[in-house]
Amino acid sequence: MGVFTDFKKSGLKKVAAGLAIGGTLVAVPLIATHAQEAKHTIVTVVKLAGVAWFNRMEEGVRQYAEETGHDATQVGAATADAALQVQLIEDLIARNVDAITVVPNSPEALEPVLARALDQGIVVIGHEASNLQNVTYDVEAFDNKAYGEHLMEALAKGMNYEGEYAVFVGHLTAKTHNEWVDAAIALQQEKYPNMKLVTAKIESNEDQQTAYAKTRELLRTYPNLKGIQGSAGTDVVGAALAIEEAGLTGKVTIVGTSLVSAAGPYLETGEIQMISFWDPAEAAIVMNKVASMAIEGQEVTDGMDLGVEGYNSVKLDGKVIYGQAWIDVTRENMDEYDF
């Protein structure tokens, strides 16, 4: 994990902004900028605003702006909606920003608007979307197949390698989420025949309440359920609440991607056995750094050290940059992470 330095106090001003989407003003969080010194204008478009994962990502955007003097900011709609992301990006194209970094809800839905951005000379950096075509680069924290298999190994161990389980994805169109669970299911079918996937992938819409409600439905339909794997940062939290309310703590294993700030209470009380994540703040720094390099005509090369922990010797596969940046957290080590 990298150490995040305190923001400098001098020479800064706070700027509040908003974007009009379909007649509705979407709030953009206060961002510290060096407006007079800024060399590049880089905007990160996230899946949605106001959740722990993307709040943490914004810390990285802020740090990058502070340390470089570039005008780096983050925006996101109030709901995880690909159409709203398209409108945000259209606005940024109209503003003629230097670079757009984006975490897509649906990579396929964004391809046309990202193509227009590239045609206008705007650098485009993707994240969690290794299948994006209309990008300058895509940054991935790690190989998604290996990560999905890793989560399944943890789930299988917690279930004693037998019994019924279910998997959640934020969206059925979310590239990385589907790569994780597809790899997990394939590994289970190959190595652990006494485990059984009870239903198709369950879509949470990146919403904790939806994950909670669908877990309650799962428990009613499959009373012998022994395991849940989550993909969106809110999946395991919603599932844990349902497990707690049903009095099944210790009887259902929950693992998945989340942050301690969201999942910590349930790690502490035992509804969640393990979360894994990459630091979204560090991913934001890497995305912004790669964007700046591209703006300046620099290329990323295989084995390059991008100066951020987990991205010290990156693998380049076409346009996709892979780090080695996942972290596992259980009740035993959760106190080491304050986000």
C-alpha positions, 0 to 999 in steps of 0.5 A: 500500500502506498502512503498518502501524503497530506494535501498542501494548504497553500496556493489552493482554491476549492471549486464546486461544480455540476454537470447537467444531465437530462435536465438534472444537475449532477453534483461534482465533489469539491476538488482542489485545483491549481487552476493557474498552474494546471498543465493538463485537464484530466477528468475521471468518470466513475460508475457512480458517485457517493459510494466508498469505492469511488470516494476512495478513488477520488482521494487518488485523483485529488492527490495526483492533482496536488502533487503534479499541478494538473487539473485532475478531477472526478465526476459520477452520476447518482446512479450506476447507469451507462446512459448517464456515463455517456452524457457525462463523457459527451459533456467532457468532449464538448469541453475539449478536456485533454484526457478522460479516464473512465470506469465503465458500467457497460464498456460496449455502451461507451464505445461510440462516445469514446471513439468520438473523444479519440477522434477529437484528440482526447486521450482515453484511459479505461479501468476495469474494462480490458475489452474496451477498444476505443482507448489509448490504454486500459489500466487493470490492477491484476489479471482478472482470471487469476483474481477470480480463481483466488476468490473461489479458493477462499470461498471453497475453503470457507465452505469446506469444499462442498455445498451450494453457492451463488455469485453476484455481479454489479452489472451483467455487462460489467467486464471485470465482474464477469471475468472474475465470476466466470473464472471462479465458476470454471475453477469450482467445476474443475476442482470442487465437484461437490460444490454447486452453483444454484443460479445464474449470475445475480445482478446487484446494480452496484447497490447494497439494498439490491444485494440485500434484497436478492440475498434474502430471496436466495435464502428463501429459495435455497435454504441450504445455501452455504456460500456467496461471492460478491463483485461490486464493493456493495455486494458482500455488505448487502449479503452480510446484512441479510445473513445477519438478519437470518441468524446464519452468521458462521453458516454462510461463507461470504467473500468478494471485492469490497473495502474495509470502510464498507465491509469492516463491521461484518468482518468484525462480527463474522458475516464476511470471511474475506474481502479482496481489493486493489486500492482505488486511490492508487489505481486513480493515480496510475490512470492519471499518470498514464493519461499525462504520459499519453498527452505528452507523447510518452508510451508505456512499455512492458515491465515499466515501473509506474511509481505506484505500489502494485504497478512497479513492473507492469505487464503490457498486453496490447493496450492493456496495462496489468499490475499486481495489486490485489490485497486480502483482508480478514478480521485479523488484518483489517485494522491495517487499512483505514479506507 
